[in-house]
Amino acid sequence: MIPEEKQKKNIARYVLLGSFLGGLVGTTVVLLTLSESTEERKNQIKEIQRELLRPISVKLSELVDQIGEAFKRALEDASSKKG
């Protein structure tokens, strides 16, 4: 990969992460200031956290599946070379 392309990819990741965290913090602040009751605030914050963390949990699940498949293939390759 060309160093310039790698740098652009890294910058894009930081921008995405910054916008995600900024949105999370901004939404939390708005909910804390505009909500009427503490119970309503808690419920709204929990819902927003679930919505924002759902894509991350999907990516983590995919990553775990990929790691598991790679480990399984490595074990199968090692056992076929031994036998």
N, C-alpha and C positions, 0 to 999 in steps of 0.2 A: 504494500500500500504506500502511496506517495505521502511523504510527511505532511504536505499541505492538506491533503484529503483527511488524514488522520486528525490533524489539528481542527479542521472544520467539524468533523464528527464529534470530537470532544467538546467543542464549544456548543454544538447543538444539544448535547446531553446536559450540559450545565444550564442552558437556557430552559430546557424542558423541566429539569429538576427545580430550578428557581421559580418557574411559573406555577408548578404544582404546589410547592411549599408556600408561595405567596398567596395562592388561591385558598389554601387550607387555613392559613393564619387570618387572612382577610375575612373569610366566611365566618370563622369562629368569633372574631371581634364583632362583626355585625350582629351575629346571633346573641352574643352576650349583652350588647347594648340595646337591642330592639325587643328581645323577648320579654314577656310579661312575668312569667313565674319561673322559679328555678327548675321545677320539674320539666316544664316545656323546653327550657334551654338545654337541659341534659338530653332529652329525647331528640331534639333537633341536631345537636352536636354528634350524638351517636350515629344518627342516620347519615349525616354528611361524611363522617369518618368511614362508614361502611361503603358509601358510594365512591369515595376517593381511593380507598384501599383495595377495592375489588380488582381493578386492572393489575395492580402490583401482585396480588395473590395469584391471579391467573398466570402471570409471567413466572412467578416463583414455582408454581406447579409444573409449568412446562419445563423449567430448568431442572427440577428434580427428576422429571420423567426422562429427560435427555441424559442426565448423569446416570440414572439407573440403567438405561439402555446401553450406554457406553461401558458401564461396569459389567453388565451381563455379557456383552460381546467380548470383553477382555477376558472374562472367566472362561467363556466357551472357546476362545482362541487358545488360551493357555492349556485348557484340558485337551484340546485336539492335538496340540503339539506334543504333549506329554504321552498321549496314548497312541 
